[in-house]
Amino acid sequence: QDVGKTCGFAQQPQPPPMWVRANPDLFPQEVPGMNDELLAQVSQLGGSLEEKVQSAVDAFRSSARHLESLQQVLRRRAIERREKAGEDSLPSEVEEVISDGSYLETFLEAFDGQSFPLFEEEVVPCHSYRLALEVHSGGAYWSSIPVQDAGVTRHKVETVSASSALEGTASIISQFGAAQRGAVFVWRWQHLLDQGPYNIPEWLSRALSSEGNDPLRKLMGELEAIRRWEQQVKGETAKHVKQGSEVKDPYIREVLRLWPSEPDPHGGEQLKKCAWVEGLDPRLFVGRRVLVRRAAYDASHSMLLHASIAKRHTDDTSASSDTNPPYRLTTSWDWAP
């Protein structure tokens, strides 16, 4: 005890503090667009990465389409929300178009090139889905074209969405060209760089943090990369079988090393389905499934190549052994569990 700080008297006991410091790791942020079941599925170690990516794509697209189905309600709420928040109201012509879903030709000239945000929600980690009204008069192409009944005929406000690969960028200009004319409700993705971090698997974080605003395009790009890698790995099956880097049994490793091959249609090498094996007791290599190769895609996902040799059974006793090799090789690639 430090006597100098207590003037020679015993220090009185102090009451314990009445507050605790929160540890953010104990209360992780809820992940937008991902329920507990989906998060557990995509976060588990091993398994098919292709299936995980597809599950995430399906879930995020479903969230986007759910918002699109609520478009009419969201348009009405956008106007009501501005009124309740005391924000500057939109021009009456704009509010009329948002509420009614139709416009006059004169509206295009009055508000050409303007965009009016209506709604935004983060439905994918670090990515929001936004709804806006965009107005385009068509530029120089339409400037010399007379428009009849400009102040009488009302036109429907079309919707451009970004929830499918075909509609990706969700901009009327990028979708249809600069000469497009009309008022359009546009759904657009936006990458939120200041959101997160979220407790999501590394592969998903890596894919979503890549350049661009559209998370569905990012994940579809990741899916294509996985499929290209998988195709490349499977194309080297013959090489891996002959190398037998993971085969522990010396007899099976030697049989696989000597297994005959032939050119494939793509200019590579493929293993023959059947072959002869001489000078070795079949019990040493028949009917045993062995691991041949482990190919890693990332730190948590790998594909495994297994091989097994079986003795063929045939009822044709008259067939020549020269044309009917007795042993069949079977190989298979699977995602490691």
Long-range contacts (C-beta under 8 A, 24 or more apart in sequence): 28-198, 28-199, 29-196, 29-198, 29-199, 31-125, 31-198, 31-199, 31-200, 32-122, 32-123, 32-124, 32-125, 32-198, 33-59, 33-60, 33-63, 33-122, 33-123, 33-124, 33-125, 34-59, 34-125, 34-200, 39-200, 42-200, 42-201, 42-204, 43-200, 43-201, 45-300, 46-300, 46-301, 46-302, 46-335, 46-336, 46-337, 47-301, 47-335, 47-336, 47-337, 48-335, 49-203, 49-226, 49-297, 49-298, 49-301, 49-335, 50-223, 50-226, 50-227, 50-230, 50-335, 52-201, 52-203, 53-203, 53-207, 53-219, 53-222, 53-223, 53-226, 54-223, 56-204, 56-219, 57-216, 57-219, 57-220, 57-223, 60-123, 60-124, 60-215, 60-216, 60-219, 61-163, 61-164, 61-216, 63-123, 63-124, 63-129, 64-123, 64-129, 64-161, 64-162, 64-163, 64-187, 64-216, 65-161, 65-163, 67-119, 67-121, 67-123, 67-129, 67-131, 67-187, 68-159, 68-161, 68-163, 68-187, 71-131, 71-159, 71-185, 72-101, 74-118, 74-119, 74-131, 75-99, 75-101, 75-118, 75-119, 75-131, 75-185, 77-119, 78-118, 78-119, 78-131, 90-116, 94-133, 97-133, 97-157, 97-183, 98-133, 100-154, 101-156, 101-157, 102-154, 102-155, 102-156, 102-157, 103-154, 103-155, 103-157, 103-182, 103-183, 104-150, 104-151, 104-152, 104-153, 104-154, 104-155, 105-147, 105-149, 105-150, 105-151, 105-153, 105-155, 106-150, 106-151, 107-135, 107-183, 108-135, 108-136, 108-137, 108-138, 108-181, 108-182, 108-183, 109-137, 111-135, 111-183, 112-136, 112-137, 113-137, 115-186, 118-185, 120-190, 122-192, 122-195, 124-189, 124-208, 124-215, 125-195, 125-196, 125-198, 125-200, 125-204, 125-205, 125-208, 126-191, 126-192, 126-193, 126-195, 126-196, 126-198, 126-208, 126-209, 127-189, 127-190, 127-191, 127-192, 127-208, 127-213, 127-215, 128-189, 128-190, 128-192, 129-162, 129-187, 129-188, 129-189, 129-190, 130-187, 130-188, 130-189, 130-190, 131-185, 131-186, 131-187, 132-185, 132-186, 132-188, 133-157, 133-183, 133-184, 133-185, 133-186, 134-171, 134-172, 134-183, 134-184, 134-185, 134-186, 135-183, 135-184, 136-172, 136-173, 136-180, 136-181, 136-182, 136-183, 136-184, 137-181, 138-179, 138-180, 138-181, 139-178, 139-179, 141-178, 141-179, 142-179, 142-181, 155-182, 155-183, 157-182, 157-183, 157-184, 157-185, 158-182, 158-184, 158-185, 159-184, 159-185, 159-186, 159-187, 160-184, 160-185, 160-186, 160-187, 161-187, 162-187, 162-188, 162-189, 162-214, 162-216, 163-187, 163-216, 165-216, 165-217, 165-220, 168-214, 168-216, 168-217, 169-214, 188-213, 189-213, 189-214, 189-215, 189-216, 191-215, 201-300, 202-298, 202-299, 202-300, 203-298, 203-300, 203-301, 226-297, 229-297, 230-303, 230-333, 233-295, 233-303, 233-333, 234-333, 235-266, 235-268, 236-268, 237-270, 237-271, 237-305, 237-331, 237-333, 238-268, 238-269, 238-270, 238-271, 239-269, 240-292, 240-293, 240-295, 240-305, 241-271, 241-292, 241-293, 241-305, 241-307, 241-329, 241-331, 243-293, 244-292, 245-292, 245-293, 246-290, 246-291, 246-292, 246-293, 246-294, 247-290, 247-291, 247-292, 248-290, 249-285, 249-288, 249-290, 251-280, 251-284, 251-285, 252-284, 252-285, 252-288, 252-290, 252-309, 255-280, 255-285, 255-309, 256-292, 256-307, 256-329, 259-329, 271-329, 271-331, 272-329, 273-328, 273-329, 274-312, 274-324, 274-325, 274-326, 274-327, 274-328, 274-329, 275-325, 275-327, 275-329, 276-325, 276-326, 276-327, 277-309, 277-326, 277-327, 282-311, 282-327, 285-309, 286-310, 286-311, 286-327, 287-311, 292-331, 294-336, 301-335, 301-336, 302-335, 302-336, 303-333, 303-334, 303-335, 303-336, 304-333, 304-334, 304-335, 304-336, 305-331, 305-332, 305-333, 306-331, 306-332, 306-334, 307-331
